[in-house]
């Protein structure tokens, strides 16, 4: 559970969270989002449980937790 305490997240939720990072967010990130999400699913970083509903793979979540010390 990493995304707001949820196990899954939707594309609109991700987009909303991306926009809150005002010092880092660029509009081009949204135009590249489909390709990025597809690549992450192909690389087994994300699972797509239904169209535009995603979850982190367990191994990706473990790597992220290690990287951020959580």
Residue frames as qw, qx, qy, qz and C-alpha x, y, z in Angstrom:
[[0.000, 0.891, 0.455, 0.000, 0.00, 0.00, 0.00],
 [0.488, -0.160, 0.063, 0.856, 1.87, 2.99, -1.26],
 [0.014, 0.331, 0.373, 0.867, -0.56, 5.18, -3.16],
 [0.420, -0.381, 0.055, -0.822, -2.61, 6.96, -0.51],
 [0.438, -0.198, 0.757, -0.443, -2.74, 3.77, 1.52],
 [0.841, 0.309, 0.119, -0.427, -4.41, 1.91, -1.36],
 [0.673, -0.167, 0.664, 0.281, -3.24, -1.19, -3.16],
 [0.476, 0.440, 0.575, 0.500, -4.47, 0.01, -6.56],
 [0.009, 0.598, 0.069, -0.798, -4.74, 3.38, -8.23],
 [0.574, 0.674, 0.461, 0.056, -6.41, 4.74, -11.33],
 [0.517, 0.332, 0.217, 0.759, -4.90, 6.82, -14.07],
 [0.097, -0.829, -0.187, -0.518, -6.90, 9.91, -13.01],
 [0.670, -0.734, -0.036, 0.103, -5.62, 9.49, -9.44],
 [0.752, -0.108, 0.165, 0.629, -2.06, 9.25, -10.72],
 [0.305, 0.591, 0.251, 0.703, -2.52, 12.33, -12.89],
 [0.356, -0.877, -0.160, -0.280, -3.92, 14.29, -9.95],
 [0.752, -0.576, 0.070, 0.313, -0.97, 13.29, -7.74],
 [0.661, 0.203, 0.210, 0.690, 1.51, 14.15, -10.49],
 [0.098, 0.773, 0.211, 0.591, 0.10, 17.66, -10.70],
 [0.545, -0.833, -0.094, -0.006, 0.69, 18.20, -6.97],
 [0.730, -0.291, 0.161, 0.597, 4.46, 18.00, -7.54],
 [0.291, 0.939, 0.158, -0.090, 4.48, 21.55, -8.87],
 [0.194, -0.807, 0.461, 0.314, 8.29, 21.91, -8.82],
 [0.377, -0.250, 0.835, 0.313, 8.74, 18.82, -10.98],
 [0.553, 0.491, 0.667, -0.089, 5.58, 18.37, -13.06],
 [0.047, 0.332, -0.448, -0.829, 5.62, 19.22, -16.75],
 [0.694, 0.350, 0.138, -0.614, 2.63, 19.05, -19.08],
 [0.526, 0.449, -0.664, -0.285, 4.57, 16.76, -21.41],
 [0.155, -0.186, 0.929, -0.282, 4.48, 14.09, -18.70],
 [0.621, 0.293, 0.500, -0.527, 0.76, 13.68, -19.36],
 [0.671, 0.564, -0.260, -0.406, 1.24, 13.32, -23.10],
 [0.369, 0.447, -0.815, 0.020, 3.84, 10.61, -22.44],
 [0.525, -0.281, 0.610, -0.522, 1.84, 8.88, -19.70],
 [0.923, 0.189, 0.045, -0.332, 0.22, 6.19, -21.88],
 [0.707, 0.503, -0.479, 0.131, 3.57, 5.06, -23.21],
 [0.012, -0.516, 0.694, -0.503, 5.18, 5.17, -19.77],
 [0.705, -0.164, 0.460, -0.514, 2.39, 3.14, -18.15],
 [0.921, 0.311, -0.134, -0.192, 2.45, 0.59, -20.99],
 [0.503, 0.549, -0.607, 0.277, 6.21, 0.20, -20.62],
 [0.265, -0.420, 0.670, -0.552, 5.94, -0.23, -16.84],
 [0.872, 0.019, 0.263, -0.412, 3.29, -2.93, -17.34],
 [0.834, 0.456, -0.311, -0.011, 5.47, -4.65, -19.98],
 [0.327, 0.538, -0.648, 0.429, 8.47, -4.49, -17.67],
 [0.671, -0.383, -0.632, 0.047, 6.44, -6.07, -14.84],
 [0.161, 0.119, -0.423, 0.884, 6.79, -3.02, -12.60],
 [0.465, 0.056, 0.252, -0.847, 3.04, -2.35, -12.66],
 [0.168, 0.282, 0.942, 0.077, 0.08, -4.68, -12.89],
 [0.347, -0.007, -0.189, -0.919, -2.99, -3.52, -14.81],
 [0.259, 0.157, 0.895, -0.328, -5.95, -5.21, -13.14],
 [0.394, 0.699, 0.597, 0.007, -8.47, -3.55, -15.47],
 [0.428, 0.610, 0.201, 0.635, -8.23, -0.69, -17.96],
 [0.063, 0.687, -0.148, 0.709, -6.49, 2.26, -16.29],
 [0.710, -0.647, 0.132, -0.244, -6.35, 0.57, -12.85],
 [0.597, 0.506, -0.550, 0.292, -2.82, -0.21, -11.70],
 [0.755, -0.645, 0.118, -0.023, -0.91, -1.72, -8.78],
 [0.078, 0.746, -0.662, 0.012, 2.79, -2.04, -8.08],
 [0.837, 0.100, -0.538, 0.034, 4.28, -5.51, -8.48],
 [0.771, -0.630, -0.060, 0.071, 5.38, -6.87, -5.09],
 [0.777, -0.043, 0.044, 0.626, 9.04, -6.83, -6.16],
 [0.240, 0.585, 0.118, 0.766, 8.78, -3.21, -7.34],
 [0.478, -0.799, -0.124, -0.343, 7.12, -2.23, -4.07],
 [0.840, -0.438, -0.032, 0.319, 9.92, -3.89, -2.08],
 [0.606, 0.234, 0.087, 0.756, 12.54, -2.07, -4.14],
 [0.047, -0.731, -0.148, -0.665, 10.75, 1.24, -3.62],
 [0.665, -0.731, -0.116, -0.105, 10.43, 0.69, 0.13],
 [0.812, -0.215, 0.005, 0.543, 14.15, -0.09, 0.35],
 [0.426, 0.436, 0.139, 0.781, 15.03, 3.02, -1.68],
 [0.193, -0.703, -0.065, -0.682, 12.96, 5.36, 0.48],
 [0.138, 0.240, -0.748, 0.603, 13.74, 3.62, 3.73],
 [0.620, -0.164, 0.193, -0.742, 10.19, 2.54, 4.45]]
